[in-house]
Amino acid sequence: MKSYSEFCSLSRALDVIGDRWTMLVVRELLVGPSRYSDLHKALPGIATNLLASRLRTLEEAGVVASTDAPAPVSARVYALTEWGQKLRRPLVELARWGVPLMSTGAGEDHSRGRWLAFAIMALFPEPGATQESSDIPAVTARIDAEGDNLLLVSDPTGVHASMTSAGEPAEVIVKGSSEEIFRTLSGDRTEGAHAHVTGDADALRRFFALTSSALTFDRLVDRST
């Protein structure tokens, strides 16, 4: 990317992460460290040489580091550095700003179940960031969407999401398309299709108490006024 050549911290930040696809690469690495092949699969539409270029630029800037993982992985694994992890908050805030743009539904857009991990970061307060995050109900939920499996853990430190296996035990099981699950997690009560949610009565009560506290656009607007 050609530099803006401006003595401005925003301009210099965009010199590093302002290229097309770069912030989506960071989004994937916020979910967790990834092999190159997993990144390419998670970013439909990106050319393999372009992904390599973006990763190289991020490594040179100190945002990403890579290591050779031992067997059985036996592949180069990319992860955000400590400095790179600091992009979590601004990208989450940008995602929250974009919540109204989700109202039209998925349409013909690509979707991946793993992207719900980042959606969870945006829908709920950052772990330990506010008093509200210490008052949330405790619950574990496995999310099964489009071949991906995530584990949502809500506890006094906040709401966390990570990739997991299909058989991971949890109090609540949530199944559906990414759009259906996003609608359910965001506490949407419209007539659109929602995810299939199962669990015992107490676990379901806690799960829906959690989703009712999601930072939907309306609630975000209320906080800013």
Phi, psi and omega in degrees: 000134177289134182291145173288340179055046177239139177277075185208133184295325177294315180300316182289327175296318180291334174300331183267316189242008186276351179291152175302137180085338188299314182291334176286328172298315179298319177305313181298321182283341171290329175293323178163163177303146185218149169284160179303316182297324179290321177297316181296320178293324183281351182238073183300129178107344181275134177287146184298323179289329178289320177299316179300320180295317181295318179296320179297317179297317180293324177293315181298329181277351180086014179274326183234146173232151179233148178222157176270111181283143179285173176301146009274357181290307177046054180206162176284130182245133181255140179214155176287141172285175177302319178293320179297325179298338180289353174284349182305307186297309180297325179288324176296318179296323177295320178296320178296320178299328183273000182306318179301333181288349179276349188295339181279355180084179185286326182056230180265008181293153172295153173216149177222138179300324183297335179295342177295336176298319178287324177301321179296322176302322183280328186281339185233153182304148178300139182311124177073005186282329184223166176298325181302322183293341177273352182255003184287151179291145179275128179197150171243138181221131172265130182251121180248111184216120170053043177085355177254153179230129180235152174246119175263127178236119177251123179211181184301343179274350180135196180247125184238148177222139179212158176290146182214191180259164184295333183263009183301125179289145179202159180291327183232139175244127183242122182231144177157188174284165178302320180295317180296318181290321176301318179297320180291313182296329183277003179073018180296131180245022179283180184277358180297160181297138179243168180289160174270118186242126180231153180160174179285168189302317182292318179296319179296320178300315180291322179297314182285336171294323177294310183295333179290345179261006182301148182278072176292168182301318181300318181290323178296320178295317179302323182289333184273352182258000000 
